[in-house]
Amino acid sequence: MGSMTAPNSDAVQRCIIDALKNAGISAMDIDAINGHLTATAKDALEIENWTKALERNGKNFPYINSLKGLIGHCLSAAGSIECVATVLQLYEGFLFGNSNCNDLHPDIAALIDPLKVPLRTTYLRPNIVAKASFGFGDVNACLIFKNLITKSMNREELIDALRPIIAPYTTNDDAFGNLSENTDFIHDLQINSANLVDIVLDIEEKFDIIIDNFDMERMLNVKAAIDIIASKLQMK
């Protein structure tokens, strides 16, 4: 049960889930979240609500940031201003860093990988970003923004775009941390063949491309994946 100032977790989660349904997307389609996050004791609860609504946690959680750490809380104007910031991130292909989050709350770190809370601007070219405002008196809103403008991506940007796709399937954190074109999915990242198929499917969904059996069989390392993605994007 919520109050004038305390959030109602059930209502917050339902708001997020309904936004996904209305947009016709799955939770795995979310690349990043621009949260309500006000630097209060309730931030950890907001993160928990996101993990439950999306059924994603740890390394599998989307990147998340909050504009309030940069410009403050604009109260009734906060949602509108932060929507503009979300659109700018999609258009320019970056995620701004979170200010004053060097000592991440331990309750948040227990729910999601701390790397999902970027501390500096990161050029990841998100495709879909969820923007939420959870206000006083359980006035909740969640909008889904999608980038409909296709821009050419260089190889480093493609590697950055592959990171959140690969993260849930690798068991070798060191190899993942040093991800490069030379990284082999099976030998370096220790990804099994079944999960390699999952990665191919996720790549198809992320980049809106179709990967045939021939390309699937040769997509055994990051370089091959980048070559295939780049060639498919050029044909669009």
N, C-alpha and C positions, 0 to 999 in steps of 0.2 A: 504494500500500500504506500503510495506517495503522499506528499504534502505540498504546501505552497512552494517550499524550497527543495525538498528531498525528492529525488526521482523515483518513479515507479518502474522497477526493472522489467516487469511483464509488459508494460505499455511501451517502453523503449525498444525492447526486443521485437515486439509486434510491429512497431513503426518501421524498423529496419527490414523485417521480413516482407511486409506489405509493399515496401518500396521496390524490393527486388522483383516481386511478383508483377507489379504494375509495369516495370521496365522490361519484363520478359527475359531476365537474365538469371544466372545462378550465382551463388555466393563465390564460387571460384573465379568468376569473371571480374571481380573487384580487384583492381591493381593497387589502389590506395584509398585511404580514408582521410578526409579533412573533418576532424571531430569537433564536438562542442568544447570539450576539454578546457577547463578554466583554471588549472593549477590549484585545485582545492583537494580536499580529502576524498571527494567523490570521483576523481579521475580514474582511480583503479576500478571503481564500480562500473564506470562507462566502458572501460576496456573489457571488463568481464562480460558486460552485456553484448558487446560486439562479438566476442569469441563465441558466445552461446547462439546469437542470432545467425552468424555466418557458419557456425560449426567449424571454425578454423582457429588454431592457436599455434604457439611456438613459432617455428620457422615458416609454417604454412599460413601465418597471419599476413594480411596485406600491410604495406607501409602505411604509417599514420602520422599526421602532423596537425598542429593547431596554430592558427594565425594569431591567437590572442597573446602568445608569448612575444610577438613582434610589435603589435600595435595596441595591445590592451583589449579590454572587453567593451565593445561599443553598444552593449545592451540591446535595445530594440533594433538597432541597425546592424548588429553583429552578423546575423544570418545573411543579409544581402551583401555586405562587404566581403564576407568569407566565400560566398558563391562566386563573386568576381575573381577572387584569388584562385579558386578552384579551376575556373575556366582558363585563366592565364597559365596555370600549370599544365593543363592539357594542351593548350595551343603552342606553348613554347617548349614543351617536352621536358619538364623538370619537376622535382619535388623540393620545396623549400625546407630548410633545416629547422628543427625545433630549438628554440632559445631556452637556455637555463635548464637543460635536461641531462646534464652530465652525470648527476646523481639520481638516476631513474628510481622511482618508487619501487621498493622490493616486491610489493604486491603486483605491480605491472610486469616486472621482470620475471615473475613466476608464471605469468599467463602467456606472454609472447616473447619472442627473441628480441633482446634490446636493440639489435641491428635494424629492427623494423621501425624504430623511432629515430630517424636520421637526425644527426646533429648539425649537418651542413647541407647546402644545396646539392642535390644529386640529380644527374641527368639520366633518367630512366625511361622517359617517354611513356608515361602511363596512358592507357587507352580508355579505361573506365575508372572514375573516382566517385565515391559516395561522400556526400556532404550532409552532415547532420547538425541540427540544433535542438537541444533538449532543454526547454525553458521552464520558467516558473509555472507552477500549477499544472504540471504534466502537459504543457503545450509542446508537442514533439513534432519534428519534421525531418524527413530524410529525402534528399534528392539524389538522383543518379545522373551523372554527367558523362557523356561519351564523346571521344574525339572522332569527328567525322572527316577531318582533314588529313589526308595521307601525305606525309613528308618523307623524303628519302632519309634513310638511316645509315650512318657509317658503321663500320664493323665493331667499334667499341660500344656504340649505342645498342647494337644488336646483342652483344654479350650481356650488357646490363639488362636488356629486356628478357633474356633467357634466364637470368638468375632466379626470379621468383617462380618460374616454371619448374626449374630443376630442383630447387631447395627441398620440396617435400619428399623427394625420392632418393636423395643421396645419403649415404651413411658415413662418408668420409669428409668431416668438417674441414680438415686441412686442405684437401684438394679443392673443395668448393670455395674456400677462402682465397685460393690462388687461381681461380677460374680464368682460363685463357683459351686461345684457339687450339692450343696443343693438348687440351684436356680431353681425355678419353672417357666416355660415359661409363663403360663397363669396368675397365681396369683401374682408372683413377678415382672415379666417383663411386664405384662399386654399386652401380645401378643394375638390377636384374633385367632380363629381356622383357618381362611382362610390364614392368614400370617404364621401360624404354618406349613401349607402345603408348603408354599413358602420356609420356612427354610429347610424343609426336602428335597425339590428339589435342593436347593442350596448346601446342604450337599452332596447329591448324585453327583452333578457336581464337587464339590471341591475335594472330595476324590475318585472319579471314582468308586463308589459303587452303588448297587441297594438295596433300602430299601423297603421291602414288606409291605403289609397292616397290618400284625400282629405287626411288629416292629414300623410302623408309629403310630399305636394306643397307644403304650406304651412309645413313645418318648415325654413325657410331662415335663421332667426336664433335666437339664444338665447332671446329672449322667447317666440317661438312654441313652441319646444321645451318651455320651462317651463310654458306654458299647457296644452299637450297632456298632458304628464306629470302635472301636478296634477289635471287633469280625469279622467284615466284612473285615478289612484290613489284619487280620491274615489268612483269607481264600484265599487271592489273590496270 
